[in-house]
Amino acid sequence: MASLRMRSIIRLSIAFLLLSFVVSSIASVSSPPGPASPSPSAKGELICHTDNSAECYPKVFSPTEGFQTVHDDQDLPPGLHVRMNIWTGQKEAKLNTPGAEDAALEGLPVDQAVMVVDPDLSEAKPNIPSGAPVYEPVGVVKEPKEKNPGFFQAMDSVKLHRNAAFSAEPSVLEDALAELEDFSHDMYYGQQIAGDEDTLRALFHLVTKRDADEVTKRSYADRRDFLAATTLSSALQNNPPALKDVEKVWDSLMAGQTNSGAQSLKDAFYSQLKPRAEQGSADASNEATWMRALLAVVGKLLKSDKIRSEFLDNKGMEDFLRILMTKGTEWEPARAKVAKIVMDNFLDENVGAKTGVWPPRITTAQYVCDTEGREFDDSCWVLYLGRIIKDGPQEAWAQELYSMLQFGGGKVPPTHNEL
């Protein structure tokens, strides 16, 4: 019985203690907060960097309700509102008052911690001295430690034998062209070819000369026009200094006469881009292979602003459209090459195309494009490419070129029914 009474007393004591704990907890939560703890006193250890006592400050930062500058060597007590100027690196701190609004942050999103301010870069332009050399991003092409004498011998042979008559067996000219083509892939030797006007003239003569016997009696890779074209193309491939050297002599080069003297090299060069042979004939097949050799050079030359402008003035884009519209399986490689040249030089910025130069941002009605003399206008490209895609096999080049022309602002002109 006594033990029962003792257990009851223990239970009552535990209950009383628990009740007292709960009441005190509620009282502490519901009671209004007392005055804020006083800021750490400014008195105590000071930091002095000079003999002037007015410039000393406490080692432990003493916060107030307003922001104050925090020195780099001060200690910060916990629980402060700290901010930093991201441009100067200066820190400021104050007491952290819950619910208080900071006027300096007014208007900013509540979840944004940093406000980025664009610095004034007007004074950041470099001061270039008068008369300083023009900056060249490509730089100077490095010469080889030992120049190959075979290269210069091959170059001299091409210039000397450029008018040699064709023979079924390879001659000195073909051997020299093959060797020069091997060297042309190197930037240094490519620039040497481009910087020698006589060598350029010999190579352009061979590219623009059409020899039917050579087409029938020699493989494409062994032909003179092919070897001359690939030499020029390789010399200019990713070689801006070489292209600049060609620009320097371009007018003089094009003003020269062909081997026959019947026309200027410029007239021969541009006339080669016009398909003339009847579809399906032997001449059409030969013409298509000659065109492939010439286009390999044209694509590289159009990287030049000067030559590109001349090409447009000479209605080169009309000739390109003629090639695209020429039917026959033998023309497919030439058509695909033209599409690539147009995209690489006028439409696709990702590969360095000069956009905005061509095509004109106008569209032409179908009946205008079907009018004799206007059918190859620059504004008719989208219309004709749409027909190629609709009527013929779905060549990948046609789809890609058509999409790029539309993306660049071209629209399919209205048909008769839409007018």
C-alpha positions in Angstrom: 0.0 0.0 0.0 2.9 2.3 0.9 4.6 1.5 -2.3 1.4 2.3 -4.2 1.2 5.7 -2.5 4.8 6.4 -3.3 4.3 5.6 -7.0 1.3 8.0 -7.1 3.4 10.8 -5.5 6.1 10.2 -8.1 3.6 10.4 -11.0 2.1 13.6 -9.6 5.6 15.2 -9.3 6.5 14.3 -12.9 3.2 15.7 -14.2 3.7 18.9 -12.2 7.2 19.3 -13.7 6.0 18.8 -17.2 3.2 21.3 -16.8 5.6 23.9 -15.4 7.9 23.4 -18.5 5.1 23.8 -21.0 3.8 27.0 -19.3 7.3 28.5 -19.2 7.8 27.7 -22.9 4.5 29.3 -23.9 5.3 32.3 -21.8 8.7 32.7 -23.4 7.2 32.5 -27.0 4.2 34.7 -26.4 5.9 37.4 -24.4 7.0 40.5 -26.4 10.7 40.6 -27.4 12.9 42.6 -25.1 15.2 45.4 -26.2 17.8 44.4 -28.8 21.1 43.3 -27.4 23.5 46.3 -27.3 26.0 46.5 -30.1 29.5 45.5 -29.2 31.3 48.4 -27.7 33.7 50.3 -29.8 36.0 50.3 -26.9 38.5 47.5 -26.7 41.3 46.5 -29.0 41.8 49.1 -31.8 43.5 48.9 -35.2 45.7 51.8 -36.1 47.7 52.1 -39.3 48.9 55.7 -38.7 49.9 57.8 -35.7 46.6 59.7 -36.0 44.3 58.3 -33.3 41.2 59.6 -35.2 41.9 57.1 -38.0 41.9 54.1 -35.6 38.9 51.7 -35.6 37.9 48.8 -33.4 39.2 45.3 -34.3 35.6 43.9 -33.8 33.1 45.8 -36.1 30.5 47.7 -34.1 27.2 47.6 -36.0 24.4 50.1 -36.0 21.0 50.3 -37.7 22.6 52.0 -40.7 25.2 50.6 -43.1 28.9 51.3 -42.2 32.1 50.6 -44.0 33.8 47.4 -43.0 37.6 47.4 -43.0 39.4 44.5 -44.5 41.1 43.6 -41.2 38.0 43.9 -39.0 36.3 40.9 -37.4 32.5 40.7 -38.1 30.2 39.4 -35.3 27.6 36.9 -36.6 24.1 37.8 -37.6 24.7 41.0 -39.5 23.3 42.3 -42.8 26.4 42.6 -45.1 26.6 43.9 -48.6 29.5 44.4 -51.1 30.1 46.7 -54.1 31.1 44.3 -56.8 33.1 46.9 -58.7 35.1 48.4 -55.8 35.1 45.4 -53.4 34.1 47.6 -50.5 32.0 45.9 -47.8 29.3 47.5 -45.6 27.3 46.0 -42.7 24.5 46.9 -40.3 22.3 45.2 -37.7 20.1 42.7 -39.3 16.5 43.8 -38.5 13.9 41.2 -39.6 11.2 42.6 -41.8 13.0 45.9 -42.4 13.2 47.1 -46.0 16.4 48.3 -47.5 15.8 51.4 -49.7 18.9 50.6 -51.7 17.3 47.4 -52.9 13.9 48.9 -53.8 12.6 47.8 -57.1 14.8 44.7 -57.4 13.3 41.2 -57.5 13.1 39.7 -54.0 15.1 36.6 -55.0 18.0 38.4 -56.7 21.0 38.9 -54.6 23.3 40.8 -57.0 22.6 43.7 -59.3 25.0 43.8 -62.3 25.9 47.2 -63.6 27.6 47.5 -66.9 30.9 49.4 -66.5 31.7 52.3 -68.7 34.0 51.0 -71.4 34.3 54.2 -73.4 37.8 54.7 -72.2 38.9 51.0 -72.8 39.9 51.5 -76.5 43.6 51.0 -77.0 45.7 54.0 -77.9 47.3 53.1 -81.2 50.3 55.2 -82.1 50.2 57.1 -85.4 51.9 55.2 -88.2 51.7 51.8 -86.4 51.5 48.8 -88.8 48.1 47.4 -89.6 47.2 44.4 -87.5 47.1 41.2 -89.5 45.2 38.4 -87.7 46.7 35.7 -90.0 50.3 36.8 -89.6 53.3 36.0 -91.8 53.5 32.6 -93.4 56.6 30.9 -92.0 59.2 29.9 -94.5 60.6 26.4 -94.4 64.1 25.9 -93.1 65.2 24.5 -96.4 63.3 25.5 -99.6 62.7 22.6 -102.0 64.4 23.3 -105.3 62.0 20.9 -107.0 59.1 23.3 -106.4 60.8 26.2 -108.2 61.8 23.9 -111.1 58.2 22.7 -111.4 56.9 26.3 -111.4 59.4 27.3 -114.2 58.4 24.2 -116.2 54.7 25.1 -116.0 55.4 28.6 -117.2 57.7 27.4 -120.0 55.6 24.6 -121.4 52.0 25.9 -120.8 51.5 26.1 -124.7 52.8 22.5 -125.3 50.5 20.5 -127.6 48.6 17.7 -126.0 49.9 14.1 -126.4 48.4 10.9 -125.2 51.5 10.2 -123.1 52.3 12.4 -120.1 54.8 15.1 -120.9 57.1 17.5 -119.0 54.1 19.8 -118.5 51.9 17.1 -116.8 54.8 16.0 -114.6 55.4 19.6 -113.5 51.7 20.2 -112.9 51.5 17.1 -110.7 54.5 18.2 -108.7 53.3 21.7 -108.3 49.9 20.4 -107.1 51.6 18.4 -104.4 53.4 21.6 -103.1 50.3 23.8 -103.3 48.8 22.3 -100.2 51.5 23.9 -98.1 50.7 27.5 -97.1 54.2 28.8 -97.9 54.4 27.2 -101.4 50.7 28.1 -102.0 51.6 31.8 -101.4 54.6 31.5 -103.7 52.3 30.3 -106.5 49.8 33.0 -105.9 52.5 35.7 -105.7 53.9 34.8 -109.1 51.8 36.4 -111.8 53.3 34.4 -114.7 52.6 31.1 -112.9 49.0 32.3 -112.2 48.6 33.2 -115.9 49.8 29.8 -117.0 47.5 28.0 -114.6 44.4 30.0 -115.6 45.2 29.4 -119.3 45.2 25.7 -118.7 42.0 25.8 -116.6 40.1 27.7 -119.3 41.4 25.8 -122.3 39.1 23.0 -123.5 40.7 20.1 -125.3 38.3 17.4 -126.4 41.2 15.0 -127.2 42.4 15.2 -123.6 38.9 14.4 -122.2 38.6 11.2 -124.3 42.2 10.0 -124.0 43.1 10.7 -120.4 41.5 10.1 -117.0 40.1 13.2 -115.2 42.8 13.2 -112.4 45.6 13.2 -115.0 44.2 16.0 -117.2 45.9 19.4 -117.4 42.8 21.5 -116.6 42.2 19.3 -113.5 45.8 19.5 -112.3 45.9 23.3 -112.9 42.5 23.8 -111.1 43.4 21.8 -108.1 46.8 23.6 -107.8 45.0 27.0 -107.7 42.3 25.7 -105.4 44.8 24.2 -102.9 47.0 27.3 -103.0 44.0 29.5 -102.0 42.5 27.0 -99.5 42.5 28.6 -96.0 45.4 30.8 -97.2 44.3 34.5 -96.9 47.8 35.9 -97.7 47.8 33.9 -101.0 44.3 35.3 -101.8 45.5 38.8 -101.2 48.4 38.2 -103.6 46.0 37.1 -106.3 43.9 40.3 -105.7 46.9 42.5 -106.3 47.5 41.1 -109.8 43.8 40.2 -110.6 43.1 43.1 -113.0 46.4 42.7 -114.8 45.9 38.9 -115.0 42.4 39.1 -116.4 43.4 41.8 -119.0 45.9 39.4 -120.6 45.2 37.4 -123.7 44.5 33.7 -123.9 46.9 31.4 -125.7 45.0 31.8 -129.0 44.8 35.6 -128.5 41.2 35.5 -129.5 39.8 36.9 -126.3 41.0 38.2 -122.9 41.5 35.8 -120.1 38.6 37.5 -118.3 36.2 36.8 -121.1 37.4 33.2 -121.3 37.1 32.8 -117.6 33.5 34.0 -117.4 32.3 32.5 -120.7 33.3 29.0 -119.4 30.6 29.2 -116.8 27.8 29.2 -119.4 26.5 25.7 -120.3 25.9 25.5 -124.1 25.9 21.9 -125.2 22.7 20.1 -126.0 21.5 17.8 -123.2 22.6 14.2 -123.5 25.2 14.9 -126.2 28.9 14.0 -125.9 29.7 17.7 -125.8 27.5 18.1 -122.8 29.4 15.4 -120.9 32.7 17.0 -121.8 31.4 20.5 -120.8 30.2 19.2 -117.5 33.6 17.8 -116.6 35.3 21.1 -117.7 32.9 23.0 -115.5 33.8 20.9 -112.5 37.5 21.9 -112.8 36.7 25.6 -113.2 34.2 25.6 -110.2 36.9 24.3 -107.9 38.8 27.6 -108.5 35.8 29.9 -108.5 34.7 28.8 -105.1 38.0 29.9 -103.5 38.2 33.1 -105.5 34.8 34.3 -104.3 36.3 34.6 -100.7 37.8 37.8 -102.0 35.6 40.9 -101.7 37.2 42.4 -104.9 36.7 39.3 -107.0 33.3 38.6 -105.6 32.1 42.1 -106.5 33.4 41.6 -110.0 31.8 38.2 -110.3 28.4 39.7 -109.4 28.9 42.6 -111.8 29.6 40.1 -114.6 26.3 38.3 -113.9 28.1 35.2 -112.5 25.1 34.3 -110.4 22.9 34.0 -113.5 25.5 31.5 -114.9 25.3 29.6 -111.6 21.5 29.4 -112.0 21.9 28.2 -115.5 24.1 25.3 -114.3 21.5 24.4 -111.6 18.8 24.4 -114.2 20.8 22.3 -116.7 19.4 18.8 -116.8 21.2 15.5 -117.2 23.0 13.1 -114.7 26.4 14.2 -116.0 25.7 17.7 -114.6 24.9 16.5 -111.1 28.4 17.0 -109.6 28.6 20.5 -111.1 25.1 21.4 -109.7 26.0 20.2 -106.3 29.3 22.2 -106.5 27.5 25.4 -107.4 25.1 25.0 -104.5 27.9 24.6 -102.1 29.8 27.6 -103.5 26.7 29.8 -103.1 26.0 28.6 -99.5 29.7 28.9 -98.5 30.2 32.4 -99.9 26.8 34.2 -99.6 24.5 32.4 -97.2 26.2 30.4 -94.4 27.9 32.6 -91.8 29.2 29.5 -90.0 31.7 28.9 -92.7 32.6 32.6 -93.3 30.0 33.6 -95.9 29.7 37.3 -96.6 25.9 37.6 -96.0 23.8 40.6 -97.1 25.6 40.9 -100.5 23.4 38.4 -102.3 20.6 37.6 -103.0 18.6 40.9 -103.3 15.7 41.0 -100.8 13.0 41.1 -103.4 10.7 38.5 -105.0 9.7 38.2 -108.5 6.3 36.9 -109.8 6.4 33.7 -111.8 5.3 35.3 -115.1 8.4 37.6 -114.9 10.8 34.7 -114.3 9.2 32.9 -117.3 9.8 35.9 -119.6 12.7 35.5 -122.0 15.7 37.5 -120.9 14.5 37.6 -117.2 14.4 33.9 -116.5 17.8 33.8 -114.7 17.3 37.0 -112.6 18.7 36.8 -109.0 15.2 37.1 -107.6 14.1 33.9 -109.4 16.3 31.5 -107.5 13.7 30.5 -104.9 11.1 29.9 -107.5 13.3 27.6 -109.6 14.7 25.7 -106.7 11.2 25.0 -105.6 10.5 23.5 -109.1 13.7 21.4 -108.9 12.7 19.9 -105.6 9.1 19.3 -106.8 9.8 17.9 -110.3 13.1 16.0 -109.9 14.8 13.7 -107.5 15.2 15.0 -104.0 18.8 16.1 -104.2 20.2 17.1 -100.8 21.9 20.2 -102.1 18.6 21.6 -103.5 16.8 21.2 -100.2 19.6 22.8 -98.2 20.0 25.7 -100.6 16.3 26.3 -100.8 16.0 26.4 -97.0 18.9 28.8 -96.7 17.5 31.2 -99.3 14.1 31.2 -97.5 15.8 31.7 -94.1 17.7 34.6 -95.5 14.5 36.4 -96.4 13.6 34.9 -99.8 10.0 33.9 -100.4 8.4 31.7 -103.0 6.9 34.1 -105.6 3.2 33.9 -106.2 1.9 31.6 -109.0 -0.5 32.7 -111.8 -3.4 31.6 -109.6 -2.2 33.8 -106.7 -1.8 37.0 -108.7 
